Structures are given as C-alpha cells and as structure tokens.
Amino acid sequence: MKCIPRTKLSENAKTARFRNNWFLCVLVTLLLFMIASALQSVVLAPMTVVTLLRDPTFMQAVSGGNVSDLTQKISSIMGSLPPWFMLLSLFLTATVILVCLFYTKKIDRRSLESAGFRGASPLREYLIGFVIGTAMLTAALLLCVVTGTARIEGISSRISWIILPYLAGYLVQGMSEEVLCRGVLMQKLSIRYAPIVAILINALFFAALHLANPGLTLLAILNLILFGVFASLYMWKRGNIWGIAALHSAWNFAQGNLFGVQVSGTPITASVFGVSVTEGGKWINGGSFGLEGGLAVTIVYVIGIVVLLLMPVRRDARLDA
C-alpha cells in the first residue's frame, strides 16, 4: 500500500541475524513474553500464595473440595488485592523490555534503533505522544457523556497520592507492550513481508495477549485489534517507538487514574475524577471491561487510523531523507 511505504525503521530491521517466517516470528515473540512473565512470577507468585493462604475463606474453600467455589474464591481474592500489588505488577513489566532488548541486541544482532529507539528528539516525541493519548481517551469518554451513557461526577473520593506512582508504573507498562509487539514482532515481520502484513499480524498478537482479561467481549477484542493497527501505523509513520509508548501509557493512565474507568477489565483503586456509566449503555461505554469495550473507543480508533493512513511519513524516517 502506497500509504504505508517502507521506512528507515523497516530497513534497519533487515540487519537481523534471523529472517524467520511469520509463524516463527510470532513463536519467538511469545517465548520472549513467557520468559519475561516467568521472571515476574519469581516476585509475584510467592506474594500471591501468601495472600491466598492468609485468607481464611480461601482455606475454607480448599477444605470444601468444590473446584468451582475454589476458583470463584481465588478470583475474588485476586480482584481485591491491595494497590501496591498492582503497582508492583506494572513496574515488573520492565522484564519484558529487558528480555526483548537483550534478544534484539545479543541474539538477533539488530541495533536498538531498529526496534524504534531512534530519532533526534525522543523527549519531544514522547511528550507529543502522551498528549495525543490523553486527548484520544478524553474524546472517547466525551462521546459517552454526549450519548448519555457516562457522567463525570467531579473530583473523586478515591483521589490519592498513589496516583503518581501509578503514572510511573504505566510509563513502564506502556513501553513494555510496545517493545514486544511493535519493536520486536512488527519489525521482525517487516523483514520478509509487506508493511500491511507486519501491522495486521502484530495487531492480532497484541489482542491475543489480552484474551484472559476479565469482562472481555467481541467488541473489546475488535478494539484491541484496532489499537494494535493504530499503534503500528503511529510508530511506522513517526519512525520511532517513543511516541507510541507514551501514547499507550497516557491512554491507560488517563482511563484508569485520571477518570477512574477500568483498564481492560482491571479495577482501579485511585483516580482524580469519578465517572459513572449506565448499564444500558455498555455497547457505547464498554461496561465492565472499561471504555475499550465500547463503540466510543471504536470510533476514536477508526478516526485515528484514517488520519495516520493519510499522514506522510516523518521526514527523518523516510528512506530518501
């Protein structure tokens, strides 16, 4: 497609040691994710076990021998973990970044620039991406407000200093998913396949990573795929990973800790504003999955994708620059 030309970013990826087909690219990326998750579990698993064992209702469910009751009890306990546990989980996604960068540099023998860590003004790109991400989430919420399916209640009663550590945690988490899906998978696919193929496959992979999230619906899956396409195009047109990582982080932070809406089915414990949604409007506001499960977000993503398709590649990212 002429609106998605090859760029310096995709050409840099061709220095890779391995030129795998799409199946092996996906398999390697999944393996990197599993290795990073295993490293995270070294910290999180013992804490989770201790939390479960300290809950008397969990022990009662175990002694009862009913698998269904036990599963529900575990889900209930995990859903009410203290804020610090969620914070720790966000910061531990740094393992994904480290594993991916180690693979890129030491095993695949690509430069970190080929994973998107390039450009003369990374801070500027990051700030632009953060502003755009916040604006996009706000636009989706305002669509819900206009349609009467959501209402901004004012300053939240759950406002807390812990919002600032959450911001830092989301900065790490947003970067981790972008490095994995765009910096590694999309770039690996771009070596052998047309840009549109690399974009679509990594968008599907990104959506698949969220299949275990609570409250997931078909519309939520569609929106996850659309975000994967949007994020890929953003990185492709801007020629670096800084902006889309910031946009991803800003979206999650604004949704959860600015407006107090669930992030991909994950409950929020502290926010600046309080937002209420109507049960009858879940097709628009996303219901229990959060805004990402509703049509308001679909509209924002589709508009974003169209804008990016029409937008030229940034000058310093073009092959002829």
Protein Blocks (a to p, Z undefined) as FASTA:
>chain_A
ZZlccdfklmmmmmpfbdcdfklmmmmmmmmmmmmmmmmmmmmmmmmmmmmmmpmklmmm
mmnopaklmmmmmmmmmmmccfklmmmmmmmmmmmmmmmmmmmmmmnopafklnopacjb
lmlmmmmmmmmmmmmmmmmmmmmmmnopaccebjcfkbcfklmmmmmmmmmmmmmmmmmm
mmmmmmmmmmmmcfklmmmmmmmmmmmmmmmpghiafklmmmmmmmmmmmmmmmmmnopa
klmmmmmmmmmmmmmmmnopaeehiacfbdfbdcdddfklmmmnopmnojklpmklmmmm
mmmmmmmmmpccdfklpfkZZ
